[in-house]
Each structure stands twice: as structure tokens, then as C-alpha cells.
Amino acid sequence: MTEDASDFTCRGCGSHYKVVRVKADAALPYRVIQCKVCKQPLAPTDDEYLLKYFLVNRAKAKRQA
């Protein structure tokens, strides 16, 4: 099993995540992953890698004028 970590910013709200990529040995079923802050869908896989998101910093709420 090969692991790789990288930074990720949610396009919906700007929250920061650390993403760990783990090489999958077989085609596994996956579930829908959402941003913990804005519920924007996040990719569960990238080619043969499974993705796991760890919230590092929540985006600050935007002020409404």
C-alpha cells in the first residue's frame, strides 16, 4: 500500500484539508464524500487511489452586506 499526502482547498467555501492518497489493491465500492463545512461534494477517488480528507482549517463565514 502506497500513501501520499497533499493540501486541498474546498472550491465551495475555501476550507483547507490535508488529503491522503492510498493506492487501492482492488476496485472497492466508495461512498459520497462532502466538505464538512459547506457540503460541497469531494472526489472519493483519483484513478487507482482512494482519497481521505482531513479538515485542517475551516473557512470563515462570509459577511452579508
N, C-alpha and C positions, 0 to 999 in steps of 0.2 A: 504494500500500500504506500503510495507516494502522497505527501502532503505539501501544500504551497499556500502561503498567506499573502493577502494584499489588502489595500484600502479600497473602500467603496463609499460613494455618496449617493443617497437616495435622490432620484430626479424629482420626486413629488414634493419633498419637504426639506431636503438638504441635510438630513441626519447622517452621521458618519458611522460606518460599520467597518469591522475587520472581517474579511471573508477568507475562509479556509477552504481550499480546493482539495478534495480527496479523490484519487483515481479509483473508480469503481471496477471491481473484478467482473461483474456481470450486469446485465440490464436489470436494474431494480425499479420497482414502482416508486413514484415520488408523489408528494403532496404539494399543494399550492403554498407558497411562502409569501408573506406580506410584510411590509415595513411595519414595525411596532408602533410608529408614531402616526403615519398618515394612511396606512393600509394599502399603499401602492403595491402592486404585485412585483415580486422579485424573482429572478430566474433561479429555478431549483437545480439546474444542471448546466454544464458547459462542455459540449462534446462528451467525452468519456469521464468527465469529472462531476462529482456531486459537490454542491456548494452549501456551506453552513455560514450563516451571518451572525455576527456578534455585535450588538449595539454598543458603540463606544461613546457617542455624544449625540444627545437629542437636539434637533433643530429648535431654535427659539420660535415661539409663536409670533406670527406677523401681526403688526398693529393694523387695525382697520381705520381708515380715515373718516 
